[in-house]
């Protein structure tokens, strides 16, 4: 297998809202907030019109994108034997993703992410992890990991306790490890742990400019470049309208964004960028071509609603 993704198995529920909804519910636009109370989460959703429901989760979105580009891929993520769980599994299978998880009735339901899209196309996420956040080392197959060229992890998955053990087991059995830092709040919560991963464990790190700047407490982007050069491993940074940059030792390659796009929804832009880059990487394209493929994939997904490309 080319790439095995390990992440939170989350069903995305997409709703359009105005800016007042974000303010009234004490949310921070363009970030992800974790909900630990299922009733609080349901109350947020109850008065909203659902635009779309789709199998999601950051790494799962990337894995589907890599599959759509013709690569053999798999995914591990914890679901419950409930309606959302069945929908989730079916959604992956339809995209030719091999799903390495045997679902059973769990104490918590399958995880859900409410994606609130404001008129400026920004997305604010409210996540109830459910059983996805209870992934443990028994849910992660060493054999499947060893047979994969690369494993791809998400920062969202990292948490103290059982998820950390699953994370460590995956890294310790992997041939190569790629990871997305996922979210600024995620970085700030786990800064020392993430810094250790980036420096010592990962072969490829994906981050946006905010995340990597916060991680290393950089004063400017030159410090990000200098830090990345010292690692002698791939650090891929997306920079919004400034494009993206890949650093590998002294090699620093940049690419621009695609112009004149009709942006509908920014959900999944980073996930599909990672999909395009990893597709290029496993098919031995140049770093510039990997960046361009990432940009192409992210440009396509932001011109539709949702984080999965409709092909």
C-alpha positions in Angstrom: 0.0 0.0 0.0 1.2 3.5 -0.9 -0.2 5.5 2.0 -2.1 4.6 5.2 -4.0 7.4 6.9 -4.7 7.3 10.6 -7.0 9.9 12.0 -10.3 10.9 13.6 -13.2 9.3 11.8 -15.6 12.2 11.7 -18.9 12.7 9.8 -19.0 16.3 8.5 -22.3 18.2 8.8 -22.1 21.3 6.7 -24.3 24.4 7.4 -24.3 27.9 6.1 -24.5 30.7 8.8 -23.9 34.4 9.1 -21.2 36.1 11.1 -23.7 36.8 13.9 -24.1 33.1 14.6 -20.4 32.7 15.1 -20.3 35.7 17.5 -23.4 34.7 19.5 -22.1 31.2 20.1 -18.6 32.5 21.3 -16.8 30.8 18.4 -13.6 32.0 16.8 -13.9 32.1 13.0 -11.7 29.8 11.0 -10.7 27.6 14.0 -11.9 24.3 15.4 -13.6 24.0 18.8 -13.9 20.7 20.6 -17.2 19.9 22.3 -17.1 17.4 25.2 -20.8 17.6 26.0 -23.0 15.8 23.4 -26.1 17.8 24.4 -24.4 21.1 24.0 -23.2 20.0 20.5 -26.8 19.0 19.6 -28.2 22.3 20.8 -25.9 24.2 18.5 -27.1 22.1 15.5 -30.8 21.9 16.2 -31.8 25.2 14.5 -29.5 25.0 11.5 -30.3 23.8 8.0 -28.0 21.0 6.9 -26.5 21.6 3.4 -24.6 18.4 3.2 -23.5 15.4 5.2 -20.3 13.5 4.2 -17.7 11.2 5.7 -14.9 13.5 6.9 -11.9 13.9 9.2 -8.8 15.8 8.0 -6.5 12.8 7.1 -9.5 10.8 5.7 -10.2 13.7 3.4 -6.5 13.6 2.2 -6.6 9.9 1.8 -9.7 10.1 -0.4 -8.0 12.7 -2.5 -4.9 10.5 -2.9 -7.2 7.6 -3.9 -9.0 9.8 -6.5 -5.6 10.4 -8.1 -5.2 6.6 -8.6 -3.1 5.5 -5.7 -3.7 2.4 -3.4 -4.5 3.8 0.0 -6.0 2.8 3.4 -7.4 4.4 6.5 -7.7 3.6 10.2 -10.2 5.5 12.3 -12.6 4.5 15.1 -16.3 4.5 14.6 -19.3 3.0 16.4 -21.8 0.6 14.9 -24.5 3.3 14.4 -26.1 5.1 11.4 -23.3 7.6 11.1 -20.7 4.8 11.5 -22.2 2.8 8.6 -22.4 6.0 6.5 -18.8 6.7 7.2 -17.6 3.2 6.2 -19.7 3.2 3.0 -18.3 6.6 2.1 -14.7 5.4 2.2 -15.4 2.2 0.3 -17.1 4.1 -2.5 -13.9 6.1 -2.9 -11.8 2.9 -3.1 -10.2 3.4 0.3 -9.4 0.2 2.2 -10.8 0.7 5.7 -8.9 -1.2 8.4 -11.4 -1.0 11.3 -14.0 -3.5 12.4 -16.9 -1.4 13.9 -18.7 -2.5 16.9 -21.2 -0.9 19.3 -19.2 1.6 21.3 -20.1 3.6 24.5 -19.9 6.8 22.5 -21.4 7.5 19.1 -19.5 8.0 15.8 -17.8 11.5 15.8 -19.4 14.5 14.2 -18.0 17.8 13.0 -20.3 20.7 12.4 -18.8 22.9 9.7 -20.2 26.4 9.7 -19.6 28.2 6.4 -19.9 32.0 6.6 -20.6 34.3 3.6 -16.8 35.0 3.2 -16.3 31.2 2.6 -14.4 30.8 5.8 -15.2 27.7 7.8 -15.5 27.4 11.5 -15.6 23.8 12.9 -17.3 22.5 16.0 -16.3 18.9 16.7 -17.8 16.3 19.0 -15.2 13.5 18.7 -17.4 10.8 20.1 -15.7 7.4 19.9 -13.2 8.7 17.3 -11.3 10.4 20.2 -11.0 7.0 22.0 -8.8 5.4 19.5 -6.2 3.2 21.2 -3.2 1.0 20.3 -5.4 -2.0 19.8 -7.2 -0.2 17.0 -4.0 0.3 15.1 -2.6 -2.7 13.2 1.2 -2.9 13.2 1.1 -5.3 10.2 -0.9 -2.9 8.0 1.5 0.0 9.0 4.6 -2.0 8.1 3.2 -2.8 4.7 2.6 0.9 3.9 5.2 3.1 2.3 4.1 6.1 4.3 1.7 6.7 7.2 -0.1 10.0 7.4 -1.2 11.3 10.8 -3.2 14.4 11.9 -2.5 16.6 14.9 -6.2 16.5 15.8 -5.7 12.8 16.7 -2.9 13.5 19.3 -4.1 13.5 22.8 -2.8 12.3 26.2 -3.6 8.7 27.1 -4.9 6.1 24.7 -4.7 8.2 21.5 -1.0 9.0 22.2 -0.3 5.3 22.6 -1.9 4.7 19.2 0.1 7.5 17.8 3.4 6.2 19.2 2.6 2.6 18.0 2.0 3.9 14.5 5.2 6.0 14.3 7.3 3.2 15.8 6.2 0.7 13.1 6.2 3.0 10.1 8.6 3.1 7.2 8.0 6.9 6.8 5.8 9.3 8.7 4.0 12.4 7.4 1.8 14.5 9.7 -0.4 17.6 9.5 -0.3 20.0 12.4 -4.0 20.5 11.8 -5.0 23.6 13.6 -3.5 26.6 15.5 -5.4 25.8 18.7 -4.2 22.2 18.4 -0.6 23.4 18.1 -0.9 25.7 21.1 -2.4 22.9 23.2 0.4 20.4 22.4 3.3 22.6 21.5 6.2 20.7 23.3 4.9 17.4 22.0 4.4 18.6 18.4 7.9 20.3 18.4 9.4 17.0 19.5 7.6 15.1 16.7 8.6 17.7 14.0 12.3 17.6 15.1 12.7 13.9 15.8 9.9 11.7 14.4 8.4 13.0 11.2 9.7 12.7 7.7 7.2 15.2 6.2 5.4 18.0 8.2 2.4 19.9 6.8 1.5 23.2 8.4 0.0 26.5 7.5 2.0 29.7 8.3 0.1 30.4 11.5 0.7 26.9 12.9 4.4 26.6 12.2 5.0 30.2 13.4 3.3 29.5 16.7 5.0 26.1 17.0 8.5 27.6 17.0 7.5 31.0 18.3 9.0 32.7 15.2 9.1 36.4 14.8 8.9 36.3 11.0 8.8 33.8 8.2 12.6 33.8 7.7 12.9 32.2 11.1 10.5 29.5 9.9 12.7 28.8 6.8 15.9 28.8 8.9 14.3 26.3 11.4 13.1 24.1 8.6 16.4 24.0 6.9 18.1 22.7 10.0 15.8 19.6 10.1 17.0 18.1 6.8 13.4 16.8 6.3 10.4 18.0 4.4 8.5 20.9 5.9 5.6 22.0 3.7 4.0 25.4 4.6 0.8 26.8 3.0 0.7 30.6 3.1 -2.8 31.5 1.9 -2.6 34.1 -0.9 1.3 33.9 -0.8 1.2 30.3 -2.1 3.1 27.5 -0.5 6.7 26.6 0.2 8.6 23.3 0.7 11.8 23.2 2.6 14.1 20.1 2.6 17.6 20.9 3.9 18.9 23.8 1.9 16.3 23.3 -0.9 13.6 25.9 -0.6 10.9 25.7 -3.4 7.9 28.0 -3.7 4.7 28.0 -5.7 2.0 30.5 -6.3 -1.7 30.1 -5.8 -4.0 29.7 -8.8 -5.7 32.9 -9.7 -9.3 33.9 -10.6 -11.0 31.1 -8.7 -14.7 31.2 -7.7 -14.2 30.3 -4.0 -17.3 28.7 -2.5 -16.0 27.0 0.7 -12.4 26.8 2.1 -13.2 23.5 3.9 -10.6 20.8 3.0 -8.2 23.2 1.3 -5.2 22.0 3.5 -6.4 18.4 3.4 -6.4 18.3 -0.4 -3.2 20.2 -0.7 -1.6 17.5 1.4 -3.2 14.9 -0.9 -1.7 16.4 -4.0 1.7 16.8 -2.5 1.8 13.2 -1.2 0.6 11.9 -4.5 3.5 13.7 -6.2 5.9 12.4 -3.5 5.1 8.7 -3.7 5.1 8.9 -7.5 8.6 10.5 -7.4 7.7 13.9 -8.9 10.0 16.9 -8.3 9.4 19.0 -5.2 8.0 21.8 -7.5 5.6 19.4 -9.2 4.5 18.1 -5.7 3.7 21.6 -4.7 1.9 22.3 -7.9 -0.2 19.2 -7.6 -1.1 20.2 -4.0 -2.1 23.7 -5.2 -4.2 22.2 -8.0 -6.1 19.9 -5.7 -6.8 22.6 -3.1 -7.9 25.0 -5.8 -10.4 22.5 -7.0 -11.9 21.7 -3.6 -12.5 25.3 -2.6 -14.7 25.9 -5.6 -17.3 23.4 -4.3 -19.0 22.8 -0.9 -17.4 20.2 1.3 -13.9 18.7 1.8 -14.2 15.8 -0.7 -13.7 16.4 -4.5 -16.8 15.5 -6.5 -15.4 13.8 -9.6 
